[in-house]
Amino acid sequence: MPNYSVKPGISSVFEKLMAMEEVKKGLAFIEADQPRAIEEQKVLVAIEAPTFHEEKKARKYAEYLAQLGLEDIHLDRHGNVLGTLKGTGDGPTVLLEAHVDTVFAFGTDVTPIEKDGKIYAPGICDDTRGLAANLSVIRAFKETGILPKGDIIFAGTMGEEGLGGMRGMKYLLEDHPEIKGTISIDGAGCDSILYEATGIINYEVTYTGPGGHAYVKFGLPSPIQAAGRAIGKLSDMIVPELPKTTFTVSLIEGGQAIHGIAERAMFTINMRSDSADELAKLEKLALENFELGATEENKRWNSELVKVEYKKILDVPAGSQPSDADIVQAAWKATECIGVEPRLEAGGCTNTNMPVCMGIPAVTLGRGGKEGGVHTIGEWFDPEGTYRSPQKSFLLLLALAGIDGVVEPIL
C-alpha cells in the first residue's frame, strides 16, 4: 500500500520511542531472546489442545506467566489464561493475546521434530508461535524496567478455531470492559496488519424420510436426493467479489445401505463475507434453498414425506474499522520501525473479529518467521528472523499504552 500515510502525531510517538535507550535495549533483548522463545514454543506445542480442551496447555502457559512476575494470573471461568503487567495507573488497558487451541484432535502426534532448520509439528505455527512470541515481549518489559501508563493484559485465549468461533476472545472482552485496544498474534509472516472482520455463518442441514428398499419402495422421496437438489441450488448462488463473499458445502453424509432409499442425509455449509449486510443476504437465500430441496423432492414423487431441519452451528459477526484508524496507523509505523515493509489485510477471520464488532480498536499481526502446511499434519515453522514479531508487539504496546513523561497513549 505505497500511498499509506501516518499522522505526524503518531509518527512522532515512534520517533520518541526509538530514541529511548531502554527501548533500544528491549529490541536488542528480544532478538537475543529468540532461542529461549523457540524452546518454549516446542514445549507448548507438545501439549495437545483441541478446541474446547485447552486447559492443560493453558495451565502450562500460566506457569510461564507466573515465572515472569505478572500479576493476577488465572484461568477465567471460560478457560482463557490471563496475567497483567501493571502500569502507572494513568493510561488505557491494552490486551496482547494469542489463542491456545489448535485444530488437531486428541491422539495426533504433536512431538516437535527439527530438520534442516525447520521445526515440524501440528500446531507449531497456529497459534503456538503466537503464545511463545508474547512471552518474549513480557521478558523485554522486565529486562528494561519500562512501565507503561496503562495496564497490559497478556492472554492465551480458548475457542478460536473451528466451532469455537473466537468465543474465548468474546468472553474475555465482555468480562473486561476496561480493555481499550487489542493486539492478536496470528497468521503468517511479519508484514501483515489485519484490521477488519470477516463474518462466518455455518449451518447443519438435515433431511429425513421413511426410507425403504431401493426396488420395492421405489417412488418414495429420498433425503439424499433432496439434499442434492438443495446443494445444486446453493452452488448456483451469486455473490459479490467485493466485499468478498464466499460459500461452500463443506461436509455431507447420508444413507444406510447401497440398495436402500436413504432415511437421512445431512450437509453443512460455510458462508463468509467481509460485509454483515452481504452475509445476511446470503444466509436468507441459503435458507430458502434448504426448503426448496425438500419441496422439489416431494413434488417429484407427489409426496410430503421428506422433511428438512436446519440449525445454525456457528455465527461470527462481520465488522469493519477504518484503514486509517489510529491503531492501524500505529501498527504500520511499528512494522516500519523494525525494518519490515507493512502490508494491510482488509478481510480475515481471527480474534480481531470480536473487538472490531464491539467497537474496540484492534489489529491482528503475523507471527513472524516462515511457515507452511498450517492446519495439516505436516505443519512446519522456520524461525529465522521471527524475533521481529515480538519486537513489533513491544513497540506497539508502548505506543498504545504510553509511557509517563515520554509519550501519551495513542488510544
C-alpha positions as CSV (number, residue, x, y, z in Angstrom):
1,M,0.0,0.0,0.0
2,P,2.5,2.6,-1.2
3,N,0.3,5.7,-0.6
4,Y,-0.5,4.8,3.0
5,S,0.4,7.8,5.3
6,V,0.7,8.0,9.1
7,K,-0.4,11.1,11.0
8,P,2.5,13.2,12.2
9,G,1.4,12.8,15.8
10,I,1.6,9.0,15.6
11,S,4.9,9.1,13.8
12,S,6.4,11.4,16.5
13,V,5.4,8.8,19.1
14,F,7.5,6.2,17.4
15,E,10.4,8.6,16.9
16,K,10.5,9.3,20.6
17,L,10.2,5.6,21.4
18,M,13.1,4.6,19.0
19,A,15.3,7.3,20.6
20,M,14.9,5.8,24.1
21,E,17.9,3.7,25.3
22,E,15.5,1.5,27.2
23,V,13.5,0.7,24.1
24,K,16.7,0.0,22.1
25,K,17.7,-2.3,24.9
26,G,14.3,-4.0,24.7
27,L,14.5,-4.6,21.0
28,A,18.0,-6.0,21.2
29,F,16.9,-8.2,24.1
30,I,14.1,-9.7,22.1
31,E,16.4,-10.6,19.2
32,A,18.8,-12.3,21.6
33,D,15.8,-14.0,23.4
34,Q,14.7,-15.8,20.2
35,P,16.3,-19.2,21.1
36,R,14.6,-19.2,24.5
37,A,11.2,-18.4,23.0
38,I,11.6,-21.2,20.4
39,E,12.3,-23.7,23.2
40,E,9.1,-22.6,24.9
41,Q,7.3,-22.9,21.6
42,K,8.4,-26.5,21.4
43,V,7.3,-27.3,24.9
44,L,3.9,-25.8,24.4
45,V,3.2,-27.4,21.0
46,A,3.8,-30.8,22.6
47,I,0.7,-30.3,24.8
48,E,-2.4,-31.3,22.9
49,A,-5.1,-28.6,22.9
50,P,-8.1,-29.3,20.6
51,T,-10.7,-26.6,20.7
52,F,-12.7,-26.8,24.0
53,H,-9.9,-28.9,25.6
54,E,-7.2,-26.3,26.1
55,E,-6.9,-26.5,29.9
56,K,-3.6,-28.4,30.2
57,K,-1.8,-26.1,27.8
58,A,-3.4,-23.1,29.4
59,R,-2.1,-24.1,32.8
60,K,1.4,-24.5,31.4
61,Y,1.2,-21.1,29.9
62,A,0.0,-19.7,33.3
63,E,3.2,-21.2,34.8
64,Y,5.3,-19.2,32.3
65,L,3.4,-16.0,33.1
66,A,4.0,-16.6,36.8
67,Q,7.7,-17.1,36.3
68,L,7.8,-13.7,34.6
69,G,6.2,-11.9,37.5
70,L,2.9,-10.9,36.1
71,E,0.0,-10.1,38.4
72,D,-3.5,-11.6,38.7
73,I,-2.6,-14.7,36.8
74,H,-5.6,-17.0,36.4
75,L,-7.7,-19.2,34.2
76,D,-11.0,-17.4,33.9
77,R,-14.4,-19.1,34.0
78,H,-14.3,-19.7,30.3
79,G,-10.8,-21.2,30.1
80,N,-8.8,-18.2,29.0
81,V,-5.5,-17.7,30.8
82,L,-4.6,-14.2,31.8
83,G,-1.9,-12.2,33.5
84,T,-1.4,-8.4,33.9
85,L,1.6,-6.1,33.7
86,K,0.5,-3.2,35.9
87,G,1.1,0.3,34.5
88,T,1.4,3.5,36.4
89,G,-2.4,3.7,36.5
90,D,-3.0,6.7,34.2
91,G,-3.5,5.1,30.8
92,P,-5.7,2.7,28.8
93,T,-5.7,-1.0,29.3
94,V,-4.4,-2.9,26.3
95,L,-4.6,-6.7,25.5
96,L,-1.9,-8.7,23.8
97,E,-3.1,-12.3,23.1
98,A,-2.7,-15.5,21.0
99,H,-5.0,-18.4,21.0
100,V,-4.2,-21.7,22.9
101,D,-6.3,-24.1,20.9
102,T,-5.3,-26.0,17.7
103,V,-7.3,-27.8,15.1
104,F,-5.9,-31.2,15.8
105,A,-7.8,-34.0,17.6
106,F,-6.5,-35.9,20.6
107,G,-4.2,-38.6,19.5
108,T,-2.4,-36.6,16.9
109,D,1.4,-36.8,17.3
110,V,2.4,-33.3,18.1
111,T,6.0,-34.1,19.1
112,P,8.2,-31.4,17.5
113,I,10.9,-32.6,15.1
114,E,13.8,-30.4,13.9
115,K,15.1,-30.9,10.4
116,D,17.0,-28.6,8.0
117,G,16.5,-25.5,10.2
118,K,12.7,-26.1,10.5
119,I,10.5,-27.4,13.3
120,Y,7.8,-29.8,12.3
121,A,4.7,-30.4,14.5
122,P,1.0,-30.0,14.1
123,G,0.2,-26.6,15.7
124,I,3.8,-25.4,15.8
125,C,2.7,-22.2,14.0
126,D,-1.0,-21.8,14.6
127,D,-1.0,-20.5,17.2
128,T,1.7,-21.9,19.5
129,R,4.2,-19.5,17.9
130,G,2.0,-16.5,19.0
131,L,2.0,-17.7,22.6
132,A,5.7,-18.0,22.7
133,A,6.3,-14.7,21.0
134,N,4.3,-12.9,23.6
135,L,6.4,-14.4,26.4
136,S,9.4,-12.7,24.8
137,V,7.6,-9.4,24.9
138,I,6.9,-9.8,28.7
139,R,10.6,-10.5,29.3
140,A,11.6,-7.4,27.4
141,F,9.4,-5.3,29.7
142,K,11.0,-6.9,32.7
143,E,14.5,-6.6,31.3
144,T,14.2,-2.9,30.6
145,G,12.1,-1.9,33.6
146,I,9.8,0.2,31.3
147,L,6.4,0.8,32.9
148,P,3.6,1.7,30.6
149,K,1.0,4.2,31.7
150,G,-1.8,1.7,31.1
151,D,-2.1,-1.9,32.2
152,I,-1.2,-4.6,29.7
153,I,-3.1,-7.9,29.9
154,F,-1.3,-10.9,28.3
155,A,-3.6,-13.7,27.5
156,G,-3.9,-17.1,25.9
157,T,-7.5,-17.4,24.6
158,M,-9.6,-20.5,24.1
159,G,-12.1,-21.5,21.4
160,E,-10.6,-19.6,18.4
161,E,-10.6,-22.4,15.9
162,G,-13.4,-24.2,14.2
163,L,-16.7,-24.2,16.0
164,G,-15.1,-22.3,18.8
165,G,-15.9,-19.3,16.8
166,M,-13.5,-16.9,18.6
167,R,-15.6,-17.3,21.7
168,G,-12.7,-17.1,24.1
169,M,-11.9,-13.6,22.9
170,K,-15.6,-12.6,23.0
171,Y,-15.9,-13.7,26.6
172,L,-12.7,-12.1,27.7
173,L,-13.7,-8.7,26.3
174,E,-17.2,-9.0,27.9
175,D,-15.6,-9.7,31.3
176,H,-13.0,-6.9,30.9
177,P,-14.7,-3.7,29.6
178,E,-11.7,-1.7,30.7
179,I,-9.8,-3.0,27.6
180,K,-9.5,-0.2,25.1
181,G,-7.4,-1.9,22.4
182,T,-6.3,-5.3,21.4
183,I,-3.4,-6.9,19.6
184,S,-3.8,-10.5,18.4
185,I,-0.8,-12.6,17.1
186,D,-1.9,-14.9,14.4
187,G,-1.2,-15.6,10.7
188,A,2.0,-16.0,8.7
189,G,4.9,-13.5,8.3
190,C,5.7,-10.3,10.0
191,D,4.4,-7.7,7.5
192,S,0.7,-8.2,7.7
193,I,-1.8,-6.0,9.6
194,L,-5.3,-7.3,9.6
195,Y,-7.8,-4.7,10.7
196,E,-11.3,-5.9,9.6
197,A,-13.5,-8.8,10.5
198,T,-14.9,-11.4,8.0
199,G,-18.1,-12.8,9.3
200,I,-18.9,-16.5,9.3
201,I,-22.2,-18.4,9.4
202,N,-22.3,-22.2,9.4
203,Y,-25.5,-24.3,9.1
204,E,-26.1,-28.0,9.6
205,V,-29.0,-29.1,7.3
206,T,-30.7,-32.4,7.8
207,Y,-33.3,-34.1,5.5
208,T,-35.3,-37.2,6.8
209,G,-37.7,-39.6,5.2
210,P,-39.2,-43.1,5.7
211,G,-36.6,-44.9,3.6
212,G,-37.0,-48.3,2.2
213,H,-35.8,-50.9,-0.3
214,A,-34.5,-49.3,-3.4
215,Y,-36.5,-51.6,-5.7
216,V,-39.6,-52.5,-3.6
217,K,-40.2,-49.0,-2.3
218,F,-39.3,-47.1,-5.5
219,G,-41.4,-43.9,-5.7
220,L,-40.7,-42.7,-2.2
221,P,-38.8,-39.4,-1.9
222,S,-35.2,-39.6,-0.9
223,P,-33.5,-37.3,1.7
224,I,-30.2,-37.7,-0.2
225,Q,-31.8,-36.5,-3.4
226,A,-33.5,-33.6,-1.5
227,A,-30.1,-32.7,-0.2
228,G,-28.7,-32.9,-3.7
229,R,-31.4,-30.6,-5.1
230,A,-30.6,-28.1,-2.3
231,I,-26.9,-28.3,-2.9
232,G,-27.4,-27.7,-6.6
233,K,-29.3,-24.5,-5.9
234,L,-26.7,-23.4,-3.3
235,S,-24.0,-24.0,-5.8
236,D,-25.6,-21.5,-8.2
237,M,-25.9,-18.7,-5.7
238,I,-24.3,-15.5,-7.0
239,V,-22.2,-13.5,-4.5
240,P,-20.2,-10.3,-4.9
241,E,-16.5,-10.2,-5.4
242,L,-16.3,-7.1,-3.3
243,P,-17.0,-7.1,-0.5
244,K,-15.5,-10.6,-0.7
245,T,-18.3,-13.1,0.0
246,T,-17.9,-16.9,-0.2
247,F,-19.7,-20.2,0.5
248,T,-19.1,-23.9,0.3
249,V,-20.9,-27.1,1.2
250,S,-18.2,-28.5,3.4
251,L,-19.4,-31.8,4.7
252,I,-22.0,-34.3,3.5
253,E,-23.2,-37.7,4.8
254,G,-26.3,-39.9,4.5
255,G,-27.9,-43.2,3.6
256,Q,-27.8,-46.6,5.3
257,A,-27.3,-49.2,2.6
258,I,-26.2,-49.3,-1.1
259,H,-29.6,-50.8,-2.0
260,G,-31.8,-48.6,0.1
261,I,-33.6,-45.3,-0.2
262,A,-32.0,-43.1,2.4
263,E,-33.7,-42.3,5.7
264,R,-31.4,-39.4,6.4
265,A,-29.0,-37.0,4.8
266,M,-27.0,-34.2,6.3
267,F,-24.7,-31.5,5.0
268,T,-23.0,-28.4,6.4
269,I,-22.5,-25.1,4.6
270,N,-19.9,-22.5,5.4
271,M,-20.7,-18.9,4.4
272,R,-18.4,-15.9,4.8
273,S,-18.4,-12.2,4.0
274,D,-16.4,-9.1,4.8
275,S,-19.9,-7.4,4.9
276,A,-22.5,-8.0,7.5
277,D,-25.2,-7.0,5.0
278,E,-24.0,-9.3,2.3
279,L,-23.7,-12.2,4.8
280,A,-27.3,-11.6,5.9
281,K,-28.5,-11.7,2.2
282,L,-26.5,-14.9,1.6
283,E,-28.0,-16.5,4.7
284,K,-31.5,-15.7,3.7
285,L,-31.0,-17.1,0.2
286,A,-29.4,-20.3,1.6
287,L,-32.4,-20.9,3.9
288,E,-34.8,-20.6,1.0
289,N,-32.7,-23.2,-0.9
290,F,-32.7,-25.6,2.1
291,E,-36.5,-25.6,2.0
292,L,-36.7,-25.9,-1.8
293,G,-34.6,-29.1,-1.7
294,A,-37.3,-30.8,0.3
295,T,-40.2,-29.2,-1.6
296,E,-38.9,-30.2,-5.0
297,E,-38.1,-33.7,-4.0
298,N,-41.5,-34.2,-2.5
299,K,-43.2,-32.7,-5.6
300,R,-41.3,-35.1,-7.9
301,W,-42.8,-38.1,-6.1
302,N,-46.1,-36.5,-5.2
303,S,-45.3,-36.8,-1.5
304,E,-44.8,-34.8,1.7
305,L,-42.7,-37.4,3.5
306,V,-39.3,-35.7,3.3
307,K,-38.7,-33.1,6.0
308,V,-35.9,-30.6,6.4
309,E,-34.5,-29.2,9.6
310,Y,-31.5,-26.8,9.9
311,K,-29.7,-25.2,12.7
312,K,-27.0,-22.5,12.9
313,I,-23.9,-24.0,14.4
314,L,-21.6,-21.0,14.1
315,D,-22.2,-17.3,13.9
316,V,-19.2,-15.0,13.9
317,P,-20.1,-11.3,13.2
318,A,-18.6,-9.3,10.4
319,G,-17.3,-5.8,11.1
320,S,-15.0,-3.1,10.0
321,Q,-12.9,-0.2,11.2
322,P,-11.2,2.5,9.0
323,S,-7.9,1.5,7.5
324,D,-6.5,4.8,8.9
325,A,-7.7,4.1,12.5
326,D,-5.1,5.2,15.0
327,I,-4.3,1.6,16.0
328,V,-3.8,0.6,12.3
329,Q,-1.5,3.6,11.7
330,A,0.4,2.7,14.9
331,A,0.8,-0.9,13.8
332,W,2.0,0.3,10.4
333,K,4.6,2.5,12.0
334,A,5.7,-0.2,14.4
335,T,6.3,-2.5,11.5
336,E,8.4,0.1,9.7
337,C,10.4,0.6,12.8
338,I,11.6,-3.0,12.8
339,G,12.7,-2.8,9.2
340,V,9.7,-4.5,7.6
341,E,7.5,-3.1,4.9
342,P,3.9,-3.2,6.2
343,R,1.0,-4.7,4.3
344,L,-2.7,-4.2,5.2
345,E,-5.1,-7.1,5.0
346,A,-8.8,-6.0,5.0
347,G,-10.5,-9.3,5.4
348,G,-9.9,-12.3,7.7
349,C,-11.3,-14.4,10.4
350,T,-9.3,-14.0,13.6
351,N,-9.8,-12.9,17.2
352,T,-9.8,-9.4,15.9
353,N,-13.4,-10.1,14.8
354,M,-14.7,-9.7,18.3
355,P,-13.2,-6.4,19.3
356,V,-13.9,-4.8,15.9
357,C,-17.6,-5.8,16.1
358,M,-17.7,-4.4,19.7
359,G,-16.2,-1.1,18.6
360,I,-12.8,-1.7,20.3
361,P,-9.7,-0.8,18.2
362,A,-7.9,-4.0,17.2
363,V,-5.4,-5.5,14.9
364,T,-4.0,-9.0,14.2
365,L,-0.3,-9.1,13.4
366,G,1.6,-12.0,11.9
367,R,3.7,-14.4,13.9
368,G,7.0,-13.8,12.1
369,G,9.4,-16.4,10.6
370,K,8.3,-18.6,7.7
371,E,5.7,-21.4,7.8
372,G,3.9,-23.9,5.8
373,G,1.4,-26.8,6.0
374,V,-0.7,-24.9,8.6
375,H,-3.7,-27.0,9.7
376,T,-2.1,-30.1,8.3
377,I,-0.1,-32.9,9.9
378,G,3.0,-31.6,8.0
379,E,2.8,-28.1,9.6
380,W,6.3,-26.6,9.9
381,F,8.0,-23.4,11.1
382,D,11.2,-21.8,10.1
383,P,12.3,-19.4,13.0
384,E,14.8,-17.3,11.0
385,G,14.1,-13.7,11.9
386,T,11.0,-14.4,13.9
387,Y,12.1,-12.1,16.7
388,R,10.7,-9.2,14.6
389,S,7.2,-10.2,15.6
390,P,7.6,-9.7,19.3
391,Q,9.7,-6.6,18.6
392,K,6.7,-5.1,16.8
393,S,4.4,-6.0,19.6
394,F,6.7,-4.4,22.2
395,L,6.8,-1.1,20.3
396,L,3.0,-1.1,19.6
397,L,2.1,-1.8,23.2
398,L,4.3,1.1,24.3
399,A,2.7,3.4,21.8
400,L,-0.9,2.4,22.7
401,A,-0.4,2.4,26.5
402,G,2.0,5.3,26.7
403,I,5.0,6.0,29.0
404,D,5.0,8.6,31.7
405,G,7.0,11.7,30.7
406,V,7.8,10.3,27.3
407,V,4.7,9.6,25.1
408,E,1.0,9.9,25.7
409,P,-1.1,6.9,24.8
410,I,-2.3,6.7,21.2
411,L,-5.5,5.0,22.4
